[in-house]
């Protein structure tokens, strides 16, 4: 069974078509890079999968659960980091992770300790979240997404503002999640990183799905001098820009 099944998904904002008949699946053990220009519909897609936005047409199933019919149940199977964070600022970092663990119904004290260490927040565990820097809040949101090892991780530009060391450690943890049978859907403009870690790339342009290929397929098409950036620019109609 797929972890995420998106079928004929469409969403409009007045006259703007944010998503147009988008269909794809995410399977266990896949690390999928979601790419596209600004305004392509990536964040709309992720927020619709989370049940935060209602589509005009189509269906979404997470771990077999219909998101529109049972949004709360579907969310139990997802670790989500939105582009615009909305954390409970009055909780401490540790309290926030335990709050998420209670909602998800699956975690241990050792896992909380490991996630605080992974994100270098152990020393700040008793500080309230509203006192955290932007980078610290983003790392806490990533730690919260990992609580309980949900089958699907959805991350929207989650590496923005992180230092290289944190980016490396968290990227390795996401790869470990995939190797253990979890699935990752990561939206990012850091194409060089996606090329290294992803098993598949999905691309949106103006709400349309214009590419859904494995990295092996893409590497076969790149040629000796090609890369993901070149393919991105070609599909986005920006080959006049030097890659």
Backbone as CSV, one residue per row, in Angstrom:
resi,resn,N_x,N_y,N_z,CA_x,CA_y,CA_z,C_x,C_y,C_z
1,UNK,0.839,-1.194,0.000,0.000,0.000,0.000,0.871,1.239,0.000
2,UNK,0.511,2.209,-0.823,1.265,3.459,-0.862,1.064,4.236,0.442
3,UNK,2.073,5.029,0.806,1.970,5.884,1.985,1.132,7.111,1.665
4,UNK,1.261,7.603,0.432,0.487,8.766,-0.009,0.004,8.524,-1.438
5,UNK,-1.288,8.709,-1.650,-1.870,8.589,-2.990,-2.671,9.849,-3.284
6,UNK,-2.189,10.625,-4.248,-2.854,11.860,-4.675,-3.460,11.593,-6.055
7,UNK,-4.751,11.821,-6.198,-5.427,11.487,-7.450,-6.257,12.659,-7.977
8,UNK,-5.900,13.133,-9.165,-6.653,14.158,-9.897,-6.947,15.375,-9.019
9,UNK,-5.934,15.817,-8.299,-6.101,16.898,-7.326,-6.077,18.258,-8.018
10,UNK,-7.111,19.064,-7.756,-7.197,20.420,-8.306,-7.608,21.393,-7.215
11,UNK,-7.014,22.596,-7.276,-7.345,23.638,-6.324,-7.199,24.996,-7.002
12,UNK,-8.243,25.827,-6.892,-8.214,27.165,-7.478,-8.465,28.207,-6.406
13,UNK,-7.817,29.352,-6.570,-8.084,30.529,-5.749,-8.647,31.589,-6.696
14,UNK,-9.959,31.724,-6.689,-10.634,32.583,-7.643,-10.247,32.160,-9.064
15,UNK,-9.547,33.011,-9.800,-9.204,32.671,-11.181,-7.837,32.012,-11.312
16,UNK,-7.142,31.848,-10.175,-5.795,31.263,-10.214,-5.879,29.765,-9.965
17,UNK,-5.333,28.988,-10.888,-5.318,27.537,-10.767,-4.029,27.137,-10.054
18,UNK,-4.113,26.861,-8.768,-2.924,26.510,-7.992,-2.480,25.075,-8.250
19,UNK,-3.448,24.169,-8.426,-3.177,22.769,-8.764,-4.165,22.345,-9.822
20,UNK,-3.664,21.627,-10.822,-4.530,21.225,-11.925,-4.360,19.743,-12.225
21,UNK,-5.276,18.923,-11.698,-5.339,17.496,-12.018,-4.017,16.786,-11.707
22,UNK,-3.499,16.993,-10.500,-2.213,16.414,-10.097,-2.436,15.022,-9.511
23,UNK,-1.677,14.055,-10.011,-1.761,12.675,-9.510,-0.359,12.087,-9.361
24,UNK,-0.084,11.489,-8.216,1.152,10.737,-8.009,1.035,9.965,-6.701
25,UNK,1.929,9.014,-6.504,1.955,8.222,-5.277,3.342,8.253,-4.655
26,UNK,3.374,8.070,-3.339,4.630,7.936,-2.598,4.580,6.590,-1.886
27,UNK,5.615,5.781,-2.088,5.657,4.440,-1.519,6.667,4.352,-0.379
28,UNK,6.514,3.360,0.502,7.498,3.178,1.576,8.908,3.055,1.002
29,UNK,9.872,3.694,1.676,11.255,3.609,1.235,11.626,4.577,0.129
30,UNK,10.741,5.526,-0.185,11.050,6.520,-1.209,11.409,7.860,-0.563
31,UNK,12.337,8.563,-1.187,12.718,9.924,-0.790,12.463,10.792,-2.012
32,UNK,11.369,11.531,-1.980,10.926,12.269,-3.160,11.192,13.760,-2.992
33,UNK,11.822,14.328,-3.991,12.047,15.762,-4.034,10.936,16.432,-4.817
34,UNK,10.282,17.404,-4.201,9.226,18.169,-4.859,9.815,19.514,-5.264
35,UNK,9.902,19.761,-6.569,10.560,20.977,-7.046,9.618,21.764,-7.948
36,UNK,10.000,23.003,-8.209,9.219,23.879,-9.076,9.490,25.329,-8.732
37,UNK,9.213,26.238,-9.657,9.427,27.671,-9.391,8.525,28.168,-8.271
38,UNK,8.817,29.341,-7.742,7.918,29.964,-6.774,6.532,30.117,-7.391
39,UNK,5.502,29.773,-6.619,4.138,29.874,-7.127,3.700,28.688,-7.962
40,UNK,4.497,27.610,-7.967,4.154,26.441,-8.788,3.033,25.605,-8.182
41,UNK,2.783,25.765,-6.869,1.730,24.988,-6.210,2.245,23.996,-5.181
42,UNK,3.549,24.045,-4.893,4.142,23.063,-3.977,3.553,23.163,-2.571
43,UNK,3.531,24.369,-2.017,2.998,24.534,-0.661,1.501,24.246,-0.619
44,UNK,0.783,24.632,-1.664,-0.644,24.309,-1.732,-0.851,22.802,-1.712
45,UNK,-0.027,22.084,-2.469,-0.122,20.626,-2.486,0.105,20.049,-1.100
46,UNK,1.166,20.495,-0.428,1.477,19.944,0.889,0.403,20.274,1.920
47,UNK,-0.099,21.487,1.888,-1.146,21.872,2.838,-2.464,21.167,2.543
48,UNK,-2.698,20.829,1.289,-3.900,20.069,0.950,-3.775,18.638,1.442
49,UNK,-2.584,18.050,1.287,-2.346,16.699,1.805,-2.565,16.661,3.315
50,UNK,-2.205,17.745,4.002,-2.377,17.802,5.453,-3.815,18.103,5.872
51,UNK,-4.685,18.377,4.914,-6.067,18.702,5.249,-6.254,20.123,5.711
52,UNK,-5.241,20.959,5.520,-5.344,22.366,5.922,-6.046,23.202,4.863
53,UNK,-6.058,22.712,3.631,-6.733,23.366,2.519,-7.635,22.331,1.846
54,UNK,-8.865,22.691,1.560,-9.784,21.780,0.883,-9.630,21.904,-0.636
55,UNK,-9.444,20.796,-1.338,-9.332,20.864,-2.799,-10.689,21.090,-3.444
56,UNK,-10.673,21.561,-4.682,-11.912,21.669,-5.454,-12.313,20.332,-6.062
57,UNK,-11.299,19.487,-6.286,-11.563,18.204,-6.923,-10.425,17.253,-6.603
58,UNK,-10.707,15.962,-6.596,-9.679,14.954,-6.403,-9.717,14.325,-5.024
59,UNK,-8.810,13.396,-4.799,-8.764,12.681,-3.526,-7.322,12.521,-3.054
60,UNK,-7.178,12.379,-1.729,-5.875,12.167,-1.100,-6.043,11.080,-0.048
61,UNK,-5.186,10.066,-0.109,-5.174,9.019,0.912,-3.776,8.940,1.520
62,UNK,-3.718,8.955,2.834,-2.463,8.814,3.564,-2.526,7.523,4.363
63,UNK,-1.639,6.581,4.030,-1.621,5.277,4.706,-3.001,4.623,4.641
64,UNK,-3.681,4.834,3.516,-5.000,4.252,3.303,-6.159,5.054,3.863
65,UNK,-5.877,6.156,4.556,-6.920,6.980,5.170,-7.266,8.149,4.256
66,UNK,-8.545,8.352,3.989,-9.005,9.470,3.172,-8.870,10.773,3.981
67,UNK,-8.027,11.666,3.495,-7.735,12.896,4.234,-8.986,13.745,4.414
68,UNK,-9.837,13.799,3.407,-11.029,14.637,3.490,-12.047,14.079,4.491
69,UNK,-12.097,12.769,4.616,-13.076,12.146,5.506,-12.586,12.011,6.944
70,UNK,-11.280,11.847,7.112,-10.730,11.593,8.452,-9.384,12.309,8.578
71,UNK,-9.436,13.628,8.623,-8.216,14.434,8.618,-7.335,14.160,9.834
72,UNK,-7.925,14.082,11.014,-7.142,13.864,12.239,-6.430,12.522,12.183
73,UNK,-7.142,11.484,11.747,-6.538,10.153,11.656,-5.416,10.140,10.627
74,UNK,-5.625,10.799,9.497,-4.586,10.849,8.468,-3.336,11.540,8.979
75,UNK,-3.518,12.612,9.746,-2.367,13.370,10.245,-1.517,12.572,11.214
76,UNK,-2.087,11.561,11.854,-1.307,10.732,12.769,-0.188,9.998,12.042
77,UNK,-0.339,9.836,10.754,0.650,9.097,9.964,1.666,10.018,9.296
78,UNK,1.604,11.324,9.583,2.463,12.300,8.904,3.247,13.126,9.914
79,UNK,4.521,13.327,9.611,5.321,14.335,10.299,5.481,15.503,9.345
80,UNK,4.978,16.678,9.713,4.887,17.800,8.777,5.653,19.007,9.295
81,UNK,6.468,19.597,8.415,7.139,20.857,8.728,6.742,21.863,7.656
82,UNK,5.842,22.799,7.974,5.407,23.785,6.971,6.482,24.840,6.746
83,UNK,6.362,25.552,5.653,7.307,26.624,5.365,7.178,27.745,6.403
84,UNK,5.953,28.091,6.752,5.692,29.110,7.770,5.342,28.404,9.078
85,UNK,6.245,28.457,10.031,6.079,27.716,11.274,5.014,28.348,12.162
86,UNK,4.299,27.500,12.886,3.274,27.960,13.823,3.353,27.083,15.070
87,UNK,4.396,27.318,15.883,4.635,26.511,17.071,3.938,27.124,18.281
88,UNK,3.773,26.321,19.319,3.171,26.814,20.567,4.268,27.493,21.381
89,UNK,4.389,28.809,21.236,5.497,29.550,21.810,5.562,29.574,23.315
90,UNK,4.459,29.246,23.997,4.441,29.303,25.455,4.962,28.014,26.088
91,UNK,5.177,26.969,25.268,5.746,25.715,25.774,7.266,25.770,25.688
92,UNK,7.937,24.984,26.520,9.375,24.822,26.352,9.629,23.854,25.187
93,UNK,10.877,23.793,24.726,11.191,22.881,23.638,10.849,21.444,23.968
94,UNK,11.219,21.004,25.177,10.920,19.626,25.581,9.424,19.406,25.718
95,UNK,8.711,20.372,26.300,7.254,20.242,26.437,6.586,20.137,25.070
96,UNK,7.096,20.882,24.098,6.500,20.832,22.760,6.664,19.443,22.150
97,UNK,7.846,18.857,22.270,8.058,17.513,21.726,7.179,16.486,22.434
98,UNK,7.018,16.620,23.745,6.162,15.676,24.475,4.687,15.885,24.122
99,UNK,4.314,17.118,23.862,2.946,17.407,23.416,2.659,16.703,22.090
100,UNK,3.595,16.803,21.148,3.437,16.133,19.851,3.415,14.615,20.039
101,UNK,4.271,14.118,20.924,4.306,12.678,21.191,2.972,12.181,21.731
102,UNK,2.347,12.947,22.612,1.042,12.564,23.154,-0.018,12.539,22.060
103,UNK,0.016,13.529,21.161,-0.953,13.566,20.065,-0.782,12.364,19.136
104,UNK,0.466,12.002,18.911,0.753,10.899,17.983,0.610,9.550,18.667
105,UNK,0.658,9.560,19.987,0.435,8.324,20.737,1.558,7.326,20.635
106,UNK,2.771,7.802,20.319,3.873,6.853,20.174,5.202,7.578,20.302
107,UNK,5.893,7.354,21.430,7.228,7.906,21.610,7.783,7.391,22.931
108,UNK,9.079,7.604,23.136,9.729,7.201,24.382,10.596,8.348,24.874
109,UNK,10.967,8.275,26.168,11.855,9.293,26.715,13.170,9.320,25.952
110,UNK,13.674,8.138,25.583,14.945,8.075,24.873,14.841,8.742,23.506
111,UNK,13.711,8.576,22.842,13.548,9.213,21.536,13.557,10.742,21.681
112,UNK,12.894,11.263,22.694,12.899,12.706,22.928,14.329,13.194,23.152
113,UNK,15.096,12.445,23.955,16.489,12.814,24.203,17.290,12.805,22.906
114,UNK,17.084,11.776,22.093,17.825,11.650,20.836,17.498,12.802,19.881
115,UNK,16.221,13.199,19.829,15.816,14.276,18.915,16.331,15.628,19.394
116,UNK,16.348,15.847,20.701,16.932,17.081,21.225,18.422,17.149,20.903
117,UNK,19.107,16.003,21.007,20.533,15.960,20.682,20.758,16.167,19.190
118,UNK,19.941,15.520,18.363,20.068,15.639,16.913,19.983,17.087,16.467
119,UNK,19.075,17.832,17.080,18.833,19.217,16.668,19.589,20.231,17.538
120,UNK,20.476,19.732,18.403,21.297,20.592,19.268,20.447,21.514,20.142
121,UNK,19.345,20.964,20.659,18.457,21.751,21.508,18.436,21.261,22.956
122,UNK,19.319,20.330,23.282,19.329,19.790,24.649,19.520,20.885,25.685
123,UNK,20.434,21.821,25.412,20.715,22.883,26.383,19.590,23.898,26.475
124,UNK,18.735,23.937,25.438,17.634,24.912,25.409,16.286,24.250,25.677
125,UNK,16.310,23.034,26.177,15.076,22.262,26.331,14.074,22.915,27.277
126,UNK,14.556,23.672,28.267,13.661,24.280,29.251,13.345,25.742,28.952
127,UNK,13.820,26.252,27.812,13.464,27.608,27.386,12.155,27.560,26.608
128,UNK,11.328,28.600,26.752,10.073,28.616,26.000,10.380,28.876,24.523
129,UNK,9.576,28.300,23.666,9.835,28.305,22.229,9.858,29.722,21.660
130,UNK,9.057,30.625,22.226,9.016,31.984,21.685,10.350,32.708,21.864
131,UNK,11.231,32.178,22.741,12.555,32.757,22.925,13.594,32.153,21.981
132,UNK,13.201,31.136,21.241,14.124,30.485,20.302,14.377,31.390,19.093
133,UNK,15.561,31.276,18.510,15.830,31.945,17.235,15.050,31.247,16.126
134,UNK,15.020,31.864,14.942,14.318,31.251,13.819,14.877,29.887,13.459
135,UNK,16.206,29.766,13.467,16.826,28.480,13.160,16.511,27.424,14.200
136,UNK,16.489,27.818,15.481,16.156,26.873,16.549,14.708,26.403,16.434
137,UNK,13.805,27.321,16.094,12.408,26.935,15.934,12.246,25.953,14.776
138,UNK,12.994,26.174,13.695,12.894,25.257,12.547,13.424,23.878,12.923
139,UNK,14.511,23.838,13.683,15.047,22.542,14.111,14.071,21.833,15.054
140,UNK,13.402,22.593,15.919,12.406,21.989,16.808,11.244,21.414,16.005
141,UNK,10.821,22.144,14.967,9.724,21.656,14.124,10.115,20.361,13.414
142,UNK,11.367,20.261,12.986,11.840,19.040,12.339,11.884,17.897,13.353
143,UNK,12.375,18.185,14.565,12.387,17.160,15.614,10.974,16.664,15.897
144,UNK,10.012,17.590,15.957,8.619,17.215,16.221,8.064,16.335,15.104
145,UNK,8.445,16.628,13.864,7.978,15.817,12.734,8.486,14.384,12.829
146,UNK,9.671,14.209,13.422,10.281,12.883,13.522,9.767,12.067,14.706
147,UNK,9.073,12.719,15.648,8.580,12.017,16.836,7.692,10.835,16.432
148,UNK,7.992,9.670,17.002,7.170,8.492,16.745,7.410,7.828,15.408
149,UNK,8.368,8.325,14.630,8.710,7.760,13.315,7.466,7.533,12.439
150,UNK,6.758,8.594,12.088,5.564,8.436,11.243,5.938,7.879,9.872
151,UNK,5.024,7.171,9.216,5.339,6.572,7.913,5.712,7.588,6.843
152,UNK,5.161,8.814,6.947,5.396,9.827,5.925,5.879,11.124,6.560
153,UNK,6.995,11.642,6.047,7.482,12.956,6.448,7.280,13.915,5.287
154,UNK,6.679,15.078,5.569,6.466,16.114,4.560,7.156,17.376,5.054
155,UNK,8.129,17.851,4.286,8.927,19.004,4.703,8.938,20.047,3.601
156,UNK,8.484,21.243,3.937,8.360,22.336,2.975,9.471,23.356,3.225
157,UNK,10.515,23.338,2.390,11.655,24.252,2.522,12.209,24.245,3.946
158,UNK,12.390,23.049,4.493,12.723,22.925,5.915,14.176,23.189,6.244
159,UNK,15.041,23.330,5.247,16.455,23.570,5.526,16.820,25.048,5.445
160,UNK,15.843,25.897,5.157,16.107,27.335,5.076,16.537,27.858,6.446
161,UNK,17.674,28.549,6.485,18.148,29.147,7.724,18.967,28.238,8.608
162,UNK,19.174,26.973,8.197,19.973,26.061,9.004,21.440,26.136,8.590
163,UNK,22.322,25.976,9.570,23.747,25.970,9.280,24.129,24.648,8.599
164,UNK,25.270,24.608,7.912,25.663,23.395,7.166,25.746,22.143,8.030
165,UNK,26.240,22.268,9.267,26.362,21.089,10.131,24.990,20.515,10.475
166,UNK,24.038,21.393,10.827,22.680,20.935,11.144,22.027,20.324,9.913
167,UNK,22.212,20.961,8.764,21.654,20.444,7.515,22.165,19.037,7.244
168,UNK,23.450,18.829,7.439,24.049,17.512,7.181,23.464,16.461,8.127
169,UNK,23.405,16.759,9.428,22.915,15.781,10.402,21.453,15.429,10.140
170,UNK,20.635,16.442,9.875,19.207,16.195,9.660,18.992,15.447,8.345
171,UNK,19.768,15.807,7.321,19.660,15.089,6.045,19.977,13.611,6.234
172,UNK,21.013,13.305,7.009,21.360,11.911,7.274,20.249,11.192,8.026
173,UNK,19.590,11.908,8.952,18.488,11.293,9.708,17.315,10.997,8.771
174,UNK,17.054,11.878,7.809,15.980,11.634,6.855,16.306,10.435,5.958
175,UNK,17.557,10.314,5.567,17.965,9.158,4.769,17.802,7.868,5.568
176,UNK,18.130,7.921,6.860,17.945,6.756,7.734,16.463,6.389,7.831
177,UNK,15.606,7.405,7.916,14.161,7.175,7.962,13.712,6.414,6.713
178,UNK,14.205,6.828,5.550,13.856,6.149,4.300,14.379,4.717,4.286
179,UNK,15.628,4.528,4.720,16.233,3.197,4.713,15.492,2.226,5.619
180,UNK,14.812,2.762,6.631,14.036,1.933,7.556,12.588,1.751,7.109
181,UNK,12.279,2.140,5.870,10.948,1.904,5.321,10.008,3.082,5.367
182,UNK,10.451,4.217,5.928,9.620,5.410,5.908,9.701,6.098,4.553
183,UNK,8.867,7.090,4.352,8.864,7.857,3.099,9.037,9.329,3.423
184,UNK,9.713,10.033,2.510,9.970,11.456,2.701,9.553,12.205,1.446
185,UNK,8.795,13.287,1.620,8.456,14.213,0.534,9.019,15.563,0.938
186,UNK,10.069,16.000,0.239,10.803,17.202,0.609,10.749,18.229,-0.511
187,UNK,10.188,19.396,-0.207,10.201,20.511,-1.151,11.419,21.369,-0.851
188,UNK,12.217,21.647,-1.888,13.423,22.443,-1.676,13.903,23.019,-2.999
189,UNK,14.565,24.187,-2.897,15.234,24.775,-4.052,16.715,24.407,-4.079
190,UNK,17.158,23.616,-3.102,18.563,23.195,-3.069,18.687,21.948,-3.933
191,UNK,18.781,22.140,-5.234,18.718,21.024,-6.178,19.907,20.080,-6.044
192,UNK,21.078,20.610,-5.711,22.258,19.762,-5.567,22.055,18.750,-4.441
193,UNK,21.429,19.160,-3.342,21.152,18.248,-2.244,20.126,17.204,-2.661
194,UNK,19.057,17.639,-3.337,18.030,16.698,-3.773,18.613,15.644,-4.705
195,UNK,19.524,16.074,-5.560,20.144,15.137,-6.494,20.919,14.049,-5.758
196,UNK,21.481,14.398,-4.598,22.263,13.424,-3.823,21.382,12.473,-3.025
197,UNK,20.267,12.971,-2.466,19.528,12.163,-1.486,18.241,11.537,-2.007
198,UNK,17.671,12.076,-3.078,16.343,11.632,-3.504,16.399,10.382,-4.375
199,UNK,15.357,9.585,-4.266,15.193,8.442,-5.161,14.311,8.813,-6.355
200,UNK,13.558,9.905,-6.224,12.612,10.304,-7.268,12.378,11.798,-7.181
201,UNK,12.068,12.418,-8.327,11.792,13.846,-8.373,10.418,14.072,-9.013
202,UNK,9.613,14.895,-8.340,8.313,15.329,-8.858,8.395,16.841,-9.041
203,UNK,7.981,17.323,-10.208,8.084,18.759,-10.478,6.745,19.343,-10.879
204,UNK,6.420,20.497,-10.285,5.223,21.256,-10.629,5.624,22.564,-11.307
205,UNK,4.867,22.943,-12.317,5.014,24.251,-12.957,3.616,24.792,-13.196
206,UNK,3.301,25.932,-12.583,1.984,26.566,-12.703,0.851,25.578,-12.391
207,UNK,1.045,24.808,-11.325,0.015,23.878,-10.875,-0.079,22.577,-11.635
208,UNK,0.744,22.407,-12.653,0.734,21.186,-13.463,1.903,20.292,-13.076
209,UNK,1.664,18.985,-13.010,2.746,18.034,-12.794,3.437,17.809,-14.137
210,UNK,4.676,18.284,-14.245,5.390,18.218,-15.525,6.472,17.147,-15.539
211,UNK,6.787,16.576,-14.360,7.787,15.514,-14.303,7.577,14.652,-13.078
212,UNK,7.712,13.346,-13.248,7.688,12.386,-12.154,8.589,11.230,-12.579
213,UNK,9.870,11.327,-12.186,10.861,10.343,-12.639,11.806,9.969,-11.505
214,UNK,12.292,8.739,-11.555,13.294,8.311,-10.591,14.615,9.003,-10.899
215,UNK,15.478,9.084,-9.889,16.781,9.685,-10.118,17.594,8.864,-11.105
216,UNK,17.405,7.540,-11.124,18.112,6.711,-12.110,17.696,7.087,-13.527
217,UNK,16.396,7.298,-13.734,15.919,7.719,-15.054,16.487,9.075,-15.438
218,UNK,16.504,9.988,-14.475,17.002,11.335,-14.758,18.497,11.323,-15.055
219,UNK,19.262,10.543,-14.305,20.703,10.484,-14.550,20.991,9.912,-15.933
220,UNK,20.162,8.967,-16.368,20.343,8.404,-17.704,20.074,9.448,-18.782
221,UNK,19.200,10.418,-18.470,18.854,11.469,-19.431,19.798,12.664,-19.362
222,UNK,20.477,12.837,-18.211,21.333,14.000,-18.026,22.411,14.099,-19.093
223,UNK,23.007,12.937,-19.418,24.190,12.975,-20.274,25.404,13.312,-19.434
224,UNK,26.520,13.363,-20.065,27.786,13.539,-19.348,27.868,14.870,-18.611
225,UNK,27.299,15.915,-19.193,27.439,17.254,-18.603,26.157,17.770,-17.955
226,UNK,25.115,16.929,-17.891,23.839,17.399,-17.367,23.704,17.189,-15.865
227,UNK,22.675,17.805,-15.298,22.362,17.617,-13.892,20.912,18.008,-13.662
228,UNK,20.462,17.921,-12.419,19.071,18.223,-12.101,18.754,19.689,-12.347
229,UNK,19.720,20.572,-12.114,19.493,21.996,-12.353,19.164,22.257,-13.822
230,UNK,19.895,21.623,-14.722,19.653,21.790,-16.159,18.249,21.317,-16.523
231,UNK,17.848,20.156,-15.989,16.501,19.630,-16.258,15.432,20.561,-15.708
232,UNK,15.656,21.074,-14.496,14.718,22.016,-13.866,14.525,23.250,-14.747
233,UNK,15.623,23.852,-15.180,15.546,25.062,-15.992,14.842,24.802,-17.322
234,UNK,15.094,23.643,-17.889,14.454,23.293,-19.155,12.939,23.192,-18.989
235,UNK,12.492,22.463,-17.955,11.056,22.261,-17.756,10.358,23.522,-17.275
236,UNK,11.096,24.383,-16.571,10.517,25.639,-16.097,10.549,26.722,-17.173
237,UNK,11.096,26.380,-18.339,11.159,27.351,-19.437,12.143,28.455,-19.191
238,UNK,13.242,28.142,-18.475,14.216,29.183,-18.111,15.613,28.844,-18.611
239,UNK,15.712,28.209,-19.761,17.040,27.829,-20.260,17.858,29.025,-20.716
240,UNK,17.251,30.208,-20.752,18.030,31.398,-21.057,18.896,31.814,-19.868
241,UNK,18.585,31.177,-18.660,19.380,31.446,-17.461,20.521,30.440,-17.428
242,UNK,21.725,30.918,-17.151,22.877,30.022,-17.080,22.747,29.085,-15.892
243,UNK,22.761,27.757,-16.084,22.688,26.834,-14.950,23.933,26.880,-14.091
